[in-house]
Amino acid sequence: MKTKAIFYHAGCPVCLEAESELATALNPDHYDTEIVHLGNEKDKLPEAEQSGVQSVPALVINGKPYHINFGASLADLKG
């Protein structure tokens, strides 16, 4: 069974670089990865918050958030 991974980002250069790296780092045989661009999918902001995401880019694996570098806070994306 594959592990669910959700990568949240906002399309900024830091986020896009992290997305590119994750595309090769997460083995598709082991991870079912969903990419969520919060700049375009603002309806997913509450989902990201409930998962513990505070800033993007962030990767959520098995319900645990892992923040990667710093592109933007979720508060910035709400405004």
C-alpha positions in Angstrom: 0.0 0.0 0.0 1.3 3.4 -0.9 1.8 6.2 1.6 -0.2 9.4 0.9 1.9 12.5 0.5 0.5 16.0 -0.2 2.9 18.8 -1.4 1.5 22.3 -0.8 3.0 25.3 -2.5 2.1 28.7 -3.8 4.0 28.8 -7.1 6.9 31.0 -5.8 10.4 30.2 -7.0 11.3 28.4 -3.7 8.1 26.3 -4.0 8.8 25.4 -7.6 12.3 24.3 -6.9 11.1 22.1 -4.0 8.4 20.6 -6.3 11.1 19.8 -8.9 13.3 18.1 -6.2 10.4 16.1 -4.8 9.4 14.8 -8.2 12.6 12.8 -8.2 12.9 12.2 -4.5 9.6 10.5 -3.7 9.5 7.1 -5.2 6.1 6.6 -7.0 6.2 2.9 -6.0 5.9 4.0 -2.4 4.1 7.4 -2.4 0.9 8.5 -3.8 1.8 12.2 -4.2 -0.7 15.0 -4.7 0.5 18.5 -5.6 -1.7 21.4 -4.4 -1.0 24.9 -5.6 -2.6 27.0 -2.9 -2.3 30.1 -5.0 -4.7 28.6 -7.5 -6.6 26.3 -5.1 -7.5 28.6 -2.2 -10.3 26.2 -1.2 -7.6 23.8 0.0 -6.2 26.3 2.5 -8.4 25.0 5.4 -7.2 21.4 4.6 -3.6 22.5 4.7 -4.1 24.3 8.0 -5.8 21.3 9.5 -2.8 19.2 8.5 -0.5 21.6 10.5 0.9 23.5 7.5 2.0 27.0 8.5 4.0 28.0 5.5 4.8 26.7 2.0 6.4 24.8 0.5 5.4 22.0 2.8 5.0 18.3 2.5 2.4 16.3 4.5 3.1 12.6 4.9 0.8 10.5 7.0 -0.8 13.6 8.4 2.5 15.1 9.6 3.7 18.4 8.1 7.3 18.9 7.0 8.1 22.5 6.2 10.7 23.0 3.4 12.6 26.3 3.4 10.2 29.3 3.4 8.3 30.7 0.5 5.1 32.2 2.1 3.0 31.8 5.2 -0.5 30.6 4.9 -1.7 33.9 6.3 -0.1 35.6 3.2 -2.1 33.3 0.9 -5.4 34.1 2.6 -5.1 37.9 1.9 
